[in-house]
Amino acid sequence: MESHLARIEAQRADNADIVRLAAVLDDQVVGTTTVITAHGISGIFIVHVAENHRRRGVGWALSTAALRIGRERGTDFAALIASPTGEPMYRRIGFTTVSQYRLFSMST
């Protein structure tokens, strides 16, 4: 199933603008993120680290790798949405808040 999905992704017309990163430790994926470059901006999406590997530099490594990829692709700016948990790390990397948002959920 995974190889089938990888083939589908490789055939996407916009695939050159999308990079998926995985942090691997002892042959296990412990973190992931996606970088999409468009219009001179690198969007960093869903930096996720397995709970038992948090606070060990995995998120930092994924985020800085995403920024490096953006620079290599010619972008001068990067954007992301940070959770309250991740915000301090992103500030240390150099991100600043330019907007805030609220999440709403539908009640059933």
Steps between C-alpha positions, in 0.01 A plus 500: 500500500776750593691443176177557304445831680862601439455438126183711495677783683798484263266549203337817634568803282583710808721235660816706443361761739419250777762336720410257775756448773528217750725478804615141537658353812591133528310425177179659634338823387481721809400827334370648176429829329413631156648801318315662213676775306295742296508871415834550677378359832569169673198368685590259778206276584424269791833448671418190699726308739403175670415570861780285642759689287396856579738751657802323348563730202298309241257788436792743481680277249189460283423873511851613415522239221174639361644853510817384326295336224307824456822699466636247250182547296546877499249613762579791729207456738347214696164468669344252738227466757636415843326326785555644848735206563715570194495880511803545730714286271394693191580828674852367578540411133408860410129498419283787621124522537333687216145380556293302745201279437244304694381149437134421530332163502144415421291380788291194441 
